């Protein structure tokens, strides 16, 4: 059949090349809608691809926008997973019965306060709302004890917030559930009247504090820690309000598998990987978030989770599913 060894070698090489091409074309692909930013999660996604051989196609966007997209697409969505920045967006999609119930092998890894009550989504990491401030311009004894104190005259034109950001919308959703619509609206109007300065997201709040534009800010806890990693003398500090204050909300990033997906096996592998010790160690060591499983080495820069939960308000994250109501409120107050 083969006239010489060279033609035999060429034949074998062609067959191997064909298998390589076919394997590439037909490699398993997983589509993820991610409200988590690319810079934070791409490294762990790459590790998942290397470990499993599953290719991950990611659509990055604002968590609120992605939740709205999923509701519009319905069972025609190409997404197999929704990886959200907060529990509120997960609750919104969950309420429309778009998630597949997760197996006990996954649910059993997560504390009940960090997952959907009926098992349709789980947290992948935890984060806290904090009060960031300029230690050069604000004395410790001057710091407000409650998020509601920020409307006082002494803080006029001195506070920064990010009302269009998904984490802020989640905070307002939780605030509505804790203190009611009327008091939440009163606080929002009070902040606006007191000259709260708007920023697109949390990072610019930290930068504005360092630049002297504002003296107080309302970000999530990990933004400042990223600045401090590069410059330990960065001129911003952060703290919490008094224990149980709504301003100390502990929220989560989390993930759910879409019921409409025809690739649930790969989706579940992805969820399992996010809850692995390796991924959880990445979230706490590199992203400065709180792990949601046991057996992870704590980050010394973070307040221990047990102490954090003592400061946090007693609040069920499953109540954060009325994102539409929050958006309506923010528009009514003319903040969005």
N, C-alpha and C positions, 0 to 999 in steps of 0.2 A: 504493500500500500504506500509506504513512504520510501522514496528513492535514496534518501540519505538522512543522516542524523539532523542536519540543518532543517529540513522540511518537517521532521518530527517535532523538533523544538518549536518551530513556528506554529504548528498546529496546537501544541499544548499551551503555548503563550496566548493564542487567540481564544481558546476555551476559558482560560483563567481571566482574561480581560472581559469576556462576555459575562462571566459570573460576577465580576466586580461591578460592571455597569448595571446589570440586572439588580444586584443587591442594593446598589445606591438608589435606583429608581423606586424599588419597592420597599425601602427601609420604612419601618413603622414611624409615623409622624403624629405628634400630639399638639393640638392647638390650644394655647393658653391665653386667656384675657387677663392681663396683669395690671392692676392699679398700683402695684409696687414699681418704683422707678427702676429703669434698666441698670443704672450704676450699682444699685444695691443687690439685685437678685441675679443678674446675668452670670456671675461667677458660680453660683450654686446650681444654676440651670446647666451650665457647661459640664459640671461634675456629674450631674444626672445623665446627660447624654453619653459621656464617656463610660459610665458604669453600666448603662443598660443598652446602649446602641440605639435608643429611641431618639429620633430627632424632634426637637421642640420648636414649634413656630409660635412666637409670642407677639401679641398685639398689646403694646403699651399705651395707656391713656389714663386720664383722671378716673379714679374709682367710681365716682358718681356718674360720669359719662358712660363708663362701661356697663354699669348696672342698668342705665336707661337703654343702652344698645341691646342688651340681652332681653329686656322686656319687649323691645320692638321686634327683635328677630324671632323670639319665641322658639319653637322646636325646629326652626330652620337655621339656628345659629351654628356656625362652624366650630364654635368653642367646645372643648371637652371639659375645661376647668375654668373657674373664675377665682382668681387669686386677688382678694380685695385688701385694701389698706385699712378697712375698719369693719366692725361688726354690723354697723348700720346698713351698709350696702349689701352685705351678705343676707341680712334679715329681709331686706326689700325683695331680693330675688327668691329667697326661701318662701316668702309669703305668697308668691305667685306659683308655688309648687313646681319650680323648675329644677330643683336639686334631687339627685339620687341619694337615698339613705345610705350612709357609710357603714361598713361592717364593724362589728364589735372589736375586731383585731386592731382597728384604728382608733375607734372611740375610747377603748379602754386605756389608751396611753395618755389621754388628756383629762385634766381635772374638769369636773362638771361645770365650773364657772367659766371655763374657757372653750366651751363648745355649745352648739345648738342643743336646746333641751330635748329635741326629738331625733338628734343625730344626723342632721343634714349638712352641717359644716363643722369644721374644727379650726381652732386657732393654730397659727404657725409661729407666732411670736407675740410678745406683749409689749405695750408701751404706755407711758403715763403722760398726762398733761401736767405742765409745770408752769411756774412763774419765773421767767428769766428777767434779770435786772442788771443795772450797771452799779457795781459796788463802789465806783468812784462818785456817783451822784445820788445814790440812795443808801441811807444808813439802815442797818439791820432792824433797828427799832421802829423804822418808818414803814417797813414792808406791810402791805395789806394782809389781813388775816383771812379774807374771803374774796372770792372772785367778784362778789357783789360790791365790794369796797372800791373797785376800780372806777366807779361812776362818781366818786367824791371829787369836789373841786380841786383838791391838792394834786390830782393826777390829770388835770386838764391838759390836753395836747402832749401827754408824756407816755401814752400806752400804744403799743403796736399789736395788731391782730391780722389774721389772714382769712377773712370771711368767705372767700371763694374756694378755699382749700377743703379737701374732703375730710381731713381730720377735724377741722373746725366745725363743719356741718354735722359730723358725728357727735361732737361735744354738745352742740346746740340741741340735737335730737335727744341726747341723754338728759340735758337740762330740762327740756320740756316734760319728759317723763317723770323727773324728780320733783320739780317745783311748780309745774303747770304752765300752760300756754301764756296766761296773763303775766305772770311774774317774769317769764323768759322774755316776752316782748318788751316789758318795761325795762329790763336790763339792757337789751339790745339798743333800744331807743336812748337810754341813758348813756351808753358807751358812745353812740354816734354823736349825741349832743355834747359830750365831754371831749370831743375832738380826737377819738381813737384813730390812729393812722393805719390805712389799709396797705397790706403787702400781698403779693401774689401767692406766696407760700411761706413756709417756716424759716428757711435759710436766710432770706432777706431780713427777717425780724432780728436774728442774731447779729447780722452785719450792721443793721441800723443801730442796735444797742452799742456796738463797739465804736461806731462812727459818731455817736452822740446825738442822733436824730430823735431817739426816744430813750426813756429811762426804764420802762417795764415792757414785757412782751409775753404773749401766750402761745408758745410752741409746744411740740412734743419734746420729751426729755433728751432724745439722742442727738439732736442737731448740734447743741452746744458741745457735746462730748466729741464729736467729729472735729470741731474746730480746736478743741483742747488737745486732741491727739497730735496735731501738727504744731501747736503752740501752747504750751502749758500756761503761759502768762496771758493768754487771750483775755481782754478786759471785760468779760461778761461772767456772771455767776447765775445760778438758778436754785430755786427752793420750792417748797410746797406751801399751800395754804394750810390753815388749821385742819386737824383731823376731821374726816367725814365731809369736808366741803366739796360741793359739786365740781369745783375747779381742779380737783385732784383725780379726775376720772382716769381709770385704768382701762384702756381699750386694747383691742387685738387686731393684728393682721390675720387673715384666715382664708381658707380655701373650701370650695365646694365642687362636686362633680356634677356636670349637667346631665339631667335625665335623658335629654335628646341625643347625647353622644353615642356614636357606634364604636367608640374606642375606650370603653370604661376600664378595661383591664390595665391599659397603659396609664390611664388617668389615676387609678388607684396606686399604681407603682410610684407615680410622681408624688402623691400625697404621703405615702409611706416614707419616701426619701426625705421629704421636707421635715418629717417627724423623727428622722434618724438622729443619732447622737452627733454624727459628723455635721449635718446641716444645722442642727440646733446650736452646736458649738460655734459655727460660723456666724449665726445670727447674733449671738451674744458677744463674741470676741471681736468681730469685724464690723458689725452693724450697730452694736451697743444696745440691742433690744433684749428683752427678757425671754429665756427659753420656756417652753411649755411642757417639757418632759423632765423627768428626774435623770440624774447621772451626768449632768453637764457641769463643767468647771465654771464657777461663777466669775463674772467680770468684776474686778475690784473697784471699777469706776461707778458701778451701779449700786444703788441702795438695795440691800437684800429684799427679795420679793415678799417675804413675810412682813417686813417693816413697811414696804410700799402698800400692801393690802390693808394694813392697819390705818394708814392715812387716807386711803381711798373711800369714797362714799359707798355704802351698801347698795349696789345697783346690779340688776340682772341685764346682761348684754342682749338677751333675747328681746328686750323691750325696744331695741333701737331699730325697728323695722319701718318706721314712718318717715322715710327720707323725703317723700313728696311734701309732707306737712312742713318739714323744716325749710325746704326750698321756698314754699309758698310764704312762710313767715319772713324769711330773709328778704324776699322780693317786696313784701308788704311794708317792711321797715325801710326799704330802698337801700339795702346794703349790697345786694347782688346787682 
